[in-house]
Amino acid sequence: MKRLLVLLLLLYPLSAVAETYQWTDERGTVNFADELGQVPKKYRKKARRLGDEGAAPVVNEERGAEPAKAKPDEAQAGKKVYGGKDEAAWRREFLQAEFNLKNAESDLATLKGRLSDTSRMNRSDYLSIQNSIRYAEDRVQAQQKRLDQLRETADRLGVPQDFRK
C-alpha cells in the first residue's frame, strides 16, 4: 500500500495541467506565473494566458479575470495573418510550446538527479522513479514533437522567423 502511495505521489505532479500567464515588466524581463493572482497588480492588464487564442485577461477586483473583447475591425486592421493567426498568437504559441518543453526537460532532469544516490532507496522506490523517468521521457518527446510540428506549420504558412521568439 505504501509503495502504491509513493508511486501515485510521484506521478501526480507530472499529470497536472496548469495555466501559465506571461507578462513583461518595466525592465523588459519576461515573467511567468501559474495563476493570475501571482501576477503583480500593475501588470495584470498586460498579462497573457499562454495557449489562449483570445485577448489578454482583464482583472476586475470583484469578479476576477475576464477576457478583454476587441472590436473585430480593430483587431485585424493592418495586421498580417498567417493561417488565421496574427503575430501575437504565433508568438504566444511558440512561447508556450518552448516553455512546456523546458518544463518537461526540467522534470526529467530532476527525476534523473534523484537516482544519483540510490543508497537510501529501497527497490520499490527505485523502480517507481524509473517508471516516472520513462513517463517524463515520453512527455519530453511529445513536447518536442509538438514544437517541431508547430515549426513545420509556421514554415509552410510563411510565418516570419521573428514571430517565433
DRENNU-720776 format. One record per residue: residue in three letters; x, y, z of N, C-alpha, C in turn. Coordinates in steps of 0.05 Angstrom, whole numbers, plus 5000, padded with zeros to 4 digits. Atoms other than C-alpha are relative to their C-alpha. Example, Ala and Ser with C-alpha at 12.3 -4.5 7.8 and 13.67 -1.06 7.14 Angstrom:
// residues 2
   type    nxx    nyy    nzz   caxx   cayy   cazz    cxx    cyy    czz
    ALA   5018   4976   5000   5246   4910   5156   5018   5024   5000
    SER   4984   4976   4999   5273   4979   5143   4985   5022   5014
***
This chain:
// residues 165
   type    nxx    nyy    nzz   caxx   cayy   cazz    cxx    cyy    czz
    MET   5016   4976   5000   5000   5000   5000   5017   5025   5000
    LYS   4983   4977   4998   5056   5048   5018   5014   5004   4973
    ARG   4987   4998   5025   5091   5033   4952   4981   5013   4979
    LEU   5019   4989   5018   5028   5049   4913   4996   5030   5005
    LEU   5003   4972   4993   5020   5114   4950   5024   5017   4990
    VAL   4976   4986   5010   5092   5134   4934   4999   5003   4970
    LEU   5002   4999   5029   5082   5117   4861   4980   5021   4991
    LEU   5021   4980   5008   5018   5158   4857   5010   5028   5006
    LEU   4990   4973   4993   5051   5217   4892   5022   5009   4980
    LEU   4980   4993   5020   5109   5214   4842   4988   5007   4973
    LEU   5012   4995   5026   5064   5212   4782   4980   5023   4999
    TYR   5021   4980   4999   5012   5262   4805   5009   5027   4989
    PRO   4992   4974   5010   5053   5326   4792   5005   5000   4970
    LEU   4995   5001   5029   5070   5302   4722   4975   5001   4984
    SER   5025   5000   5015   4997   5296   4703   4985   5027   5002
    ALA   5014   4975   4995   4978   5366   4726   5001   5017   4975
    VAL   5001   4981   5022   4956   5415   4673   4995   5027   5012
    ALA   5003   4974   4987   4966   5486   4693   4998   5022   4979
    GLU   5001   4976   5016   4950   5553   4663   5025   5016   5006
    THR   4976   4984   4996   5011   5597   4652   4995   5028   4989
    TYR   5003   4973   5008   5009   5672   4649   5028   5013   4996
    GLN   4975   4987   5007   5063   5715   4618   4996   5030   5000
    TRP   5000   4971   5001   5079   5788   4626   5028   5011   4999
    THR   4973   4987   5002   5137   5836   4614   5000   5024   5019
    ASP   4998   4979   4980   5159   5882   4670   5013   5025   4987
    GLU   4990   4975   5010   5186   5953   4663   5029   4998   4990
    ARG   4973   5004   5009   5257   5927   4653   5002   4983   4974
    GLY   5001   5017   5024   5235   5884   4594   5003   4971   5005
    THR   4997   5028   4993   5241   5819   4631   4973   4985   4997
    VAL   5025   5016   5004   5190   5766   4610   4998   4982   5025
    ASN   5005   5016   4975   5159   5733   4672   4977   4981   4995
    PHE   5021   5020   5002   5114   5673   4681   4989   4994   5028
    ALA   5013   5007   4975   5064   5654   4735   4979   4979   4994
    ASP   5020   5021   5003   5017   5595   4746   4971   5010   5003
    GLU   5027   4989   4995   4958   5638   4769   5001   5030   4995
    LEU   5002   4971   5004   4934   5707   4752   5005   5015   5026
    GLY   4996   4988   4974   4936   5723   4826   5029   5004   5007
    GLN   4971   4998   4995   5012   5714   4825   5013   5023   4984
    VAL   4990   4978   5016   5020   5769   4773   4996   5026   5015
    PRO   5003   4974   4986   5034   5837   4805   4976   5016   4988
    LYS   5024   4986   5009   4972   5881   4801   5005   5019   4977
    LYS   4996   4981   5021   5004   5933   4757   5006   4988   4972
    TYR   4995   5014   5025   5019   5880   4703   4976   4982   4992
    ARG   5022   5018   5006   4953   5842   4705   4986   5006   4974
    LYS   5014   4993   5025   4922   5880   4648   5016   4992   4976
    LYS   4983   5007   5023   4981   5864   4604   5007   4970   5000
    ALA   4994   5028   4999   4987   5791   4626   4984   4984   4979
    ARG   5013   5016   5020   4971   5739   4574   5001   4971   5009
    ARG   5001   5029   4993   4949   5667   4586   5012   4986   4976
    LEU   4987   5014   5021   4995   5624   4544   4981   4978   4989
    GLY   5017   5020   5013   4959   5580   4494   4972   5009   4995
    ASP   5027   4989   5003   4897   5623   4497   4999   5017   4975
    GLU   5001   4985   5025   4877   5649   4428   4986   5027   5004
    GLY   5014   4975   4994   4836   5705   4460   5019   5022   5008
    ALA   4984   4977   4992   4859   5772   4484   5009   4997   5029
    ALA   4989   5001   4972   4893   5788   4550   4977   5001   5020
    PRO   5020   4999   4980   4853   5777   4613   4999   5027   5013
    VAL   5003   4975   4986   4825   5837   4648   4991   4993   5028
    VAL   5006   5007   4972   4822   5835   4724   4981   5021   5011
    ASN   5018   4984   4985   4762   5863   4759   5003   4991   5029
    GLU   4995   5008   4972   4775   5864   4834   4977   4983   5012
    GLU   5023   5014   4989   4705   5838   4848   4995   4973   4988
    ARG   5008   5024   5014   4696   5785   4795   5023   4983   4990
    GLY   4977   5016   5010   4767   5760   4776   5006   5007   4971
    ALA   4991   4995   5027   4793   5753   4705   4978   4994   4980
    GLU   5018   5004   5023   4752   5761   4643   5015   5008   4975
    PRO   4986   4993   5024   4776   5762   4572   4992   5028   4989
    ALA   5006   4974   5011   4782   5831   4542   4989   4996   4971
    LYS   5012   5004   5026   4740   5838   4479   5008   5024   4983
    ALA   4992   4979   5019   4768   5877   4420   4980   5000   4977
    LYS   5018   4999   5023   4726   5901   4362   5014   4985   4977
    PRO   4988   5016   5022   4737   5855   4301   5015   5017   4981
    ASP   4986   4983   5019   4756   5913   4255   5026   5010   5012
    GLU   4977   4990   4986   4805   5940   4307   5022   4979   5002
    ALA   4980   5021   4996   4839   5873   4319   5015   4992   4975
    GLN   4988   5009   5025   4853   5857   4246   5011   5022   4983
    ALA   4992   4978   5016   4867   5926   4220   5030   5002   4998
    GLY   4971   4997   5004   4937   5929   4189   5017   4977   5009
    LYS   4984   5022   4991   4958   5862   4217   5000   4978   4979
    LYS   4998   5022   5019   4983   5807   4172   4994   4974   5015
    VAL   5009   5025   4987   4952   5739   4187   5011   4976   4985
    TYR   4989   5025   5012   4984   5671   4175   4984   4977   5012
    GLY   5016   5023   4991   4938   5611   4179   4978   5008   5020
    GLY   5021   4991   4982   4885   5652   4215   5010   5011   5026
    LYS   4988   4990   4975   4933   5676   4269   5018   5024   4994
    ASP   4983   4977   5003   4966   5743   4277   5027   4996   5014
    GLU   4974   5001   4988   5036   5758   4303   4999   4992   5029
    ALA   5002   5005   4972   5016   5757   4376   4992   4971   5006
    ALA   5009   5027   4996   4981   5690   4370   5023   4980   4994
    TRP   4977   5018   5006   5042   5658   4336   5022   5002   5022
    ARG   4980   4997   4979   5089   5687   4388   4992   4985   5026
    ARG   5010   5014   4976   5045   5660   4445   5002   4970   4997
    GLU   4999   5029   5004   5041   5592   4414   5028   4989   5001
    PHE   4972   5009   4998   5116   5586   4405   5011   5002   5028
    LEU   4991   4997   4972   5129   5613   4475   4989   4977   5017
    GLN   5012   5021   4984   5081   5562   4505   5013   4973   4993
    ALA   4988   5026   5008   5110   5504   4465   5028   4997   5011
    GLU   4973   5001   4990   5181   5522   4485   5000   4998   5031
    PHE   5003   5000   4971   5160   5534   4558   4993   4971   5009
    ASN   5008   5027   4993   5125   5466   4561   5023   4980   4996
    LEU   4978   5018   5005   5186   5431   4531   5021   5004   5022
    LYS   4980   4995   4978   5233   5465   4582   4990   4988   5026
    ASN   5011   5011   4975   5187   5444   4639   5002   4970   5000
    ALA   4998   5029   5001   5185   5372   4615   5029   4991   5003
    GLU   4972   5007   4997   5261   5371   4608   5010   5004   5028
    SER   4993   4995   4972   5268   5401   4677   4990   4978   5019
    ASP   5011   5022   4984   5222   5348   4707   5017   4975   4997
    LEU   4984   5023   5006   5263   5294   4673   5027   5001   5014
    ALA   4973   4996   4987   5329   5322   4698   4997   4996   5031
    THR   5005   5003   4971   5300   5325   4769   4998   4971   5008
    LEU   5003   5029   4994   5279   5252   4767   5026   4985   4997
    LYS   4974   5014   5004   5346   5230   4739   5019   5007   5023
    GLY   4983   4992   4978   5380   5270   4794   4994   4985   5026
    ARG   5008   5015   4976   5341   5232   4846   5013   4972   5000
    LEU   4988   5026   5002   5374   5168   4821   5031   5001   5005
    SER   4972   4998   4996   5444   5195   4833   5010   4988   5026
    ASP   4993   5013   4975   5443   5169   4905   4979   4980   5007
    THR   5019   5021   4995   5408   5103   4910   5005   4985   5026
    SER   4993   5014   4975   5440   5083   4976   4978   5000   5021
    ARG   5021   4997   4980   5380   5106   5017   4973   4992   4988
    MET   5025   5006   5014   5328   5079   4969   4995   4970   5000
    ASN   5006   5028   5002   5292   5013   4971   4993   4994   4971
    ARG   5004   5008   5027   5278   4974   4908   4974   5011   4988
    SER   5025   4990   5010   5206   4996   4901   5002   5030   4993
    ASP   4996   4971   5006   5226   5070   4905   5016   5003   4975
    TYR   4983   4999   5024   5279   5058   4853   4984   4994   4975
    LEU   5016   5007   5023   5231   5024   4806   4978   5021   4994
    SER   5020   4979   5004   5179   5077   4817   5012   5024   4986
    ILE   4987   4978   5013   5228   5131   4798   5007   4993   4971
    GLN   4994   5009   5027   5249   5090   4737   4975   5003   4982
    ASN   5025   4997   5016   5176   5088   4714   4993   5029   4996
    SER   5005   4972   5004   5169   5162   4726   5018   5012   4979
    ILE   4981   4991   5020   5231   5174   4684   4990   4993   4972
    ARG   5011   5008   5026   5201   5134   4627   4977   5018   4992
    TYR   5023   4983   5005   5137   5175   4632   5010   5028   4992
    ALA   4989   4974   5005   5178   5240   4634   5014   5001   4973
    GLU   4987   5001   5026   5219   5219   4573   4979   5001   4978
    ASP   5022   4999   5019   5154   5206   4535   4989   5028   4998
    ARG   5011   4973   4999   5129   5274   4556   5019   5020   4985
    VAL   4980   4983   5014   5194   5308   4531   4997   4995   4970
    GLN   5003   5006   5029   5187   5272   4464   4974   5012   4989
    ALA   5026   4989   5009   5114   5293   4458   5002   5030   4997
    GLN   4997   4970   5002   5131   5366   4473   5018   5008   4977
    GLN   4982   4994   5022   5189   5364   4424   4986   4996   4973
    LYS   5016   5005   5024   5143   5334   4371   4981   5023   4995
    ARG   5019   4977   5002   5092   5389   4385   5014   5025   4989
    LEU   4984   4977   5009   5145   5443   4376   5009   4997   4971
    ASP   4992   5005   5028   5171   5411   4312   4977   5003   4981
    GLN   5024   4997   5017   5100   5407   4284   4993   5029   4997
    LEU   5006   4972   5000   5089   5480   4302   5019   5014   4981
    ARG   4980   4988   5018   5154   5499   4266   4994   4993   4971
    GLU   5007   5008   5027   5134   5458   4204   4976   5016   4990
    THR   5024   4984   5008   5066   5492   4202   5007   5029   4995
    ALA   4992   4972   5004   5097   5560   4210   5016   5003   4974
    ASP   4984   4999   5025   5147   5545   4154   4981   4998   4976
    ARG   5019   5004   5022   5090   5521   4109   4983   5025   4994
    LEU   5017   4976   5003   5049   5584   4122   5016   5025   4995
    GLY   4983   4976   5004   5109   5631   4114   5001   5019   5023
    VAL   4998   4983   4976   5109   5657   4185   5029   5009   5003
    PRO   4973   4989   4997   5169   5703   4194   5014   4989   5025
    GLN   4984   5011   4978   5226   5678   4239   4997   5017   5026
    ASP   5001   4983   4975   5219   5738   4287   4974   4996   5015
    PHE   5025   5006   4986   5148   5715   4305   5004   4976   5018
    ARG   4996   5026   4986   5178   5651   4333   5018   5002   5025
    LYS   4982   4996   4977   5217   5681   4391   4984   5008   5024
***
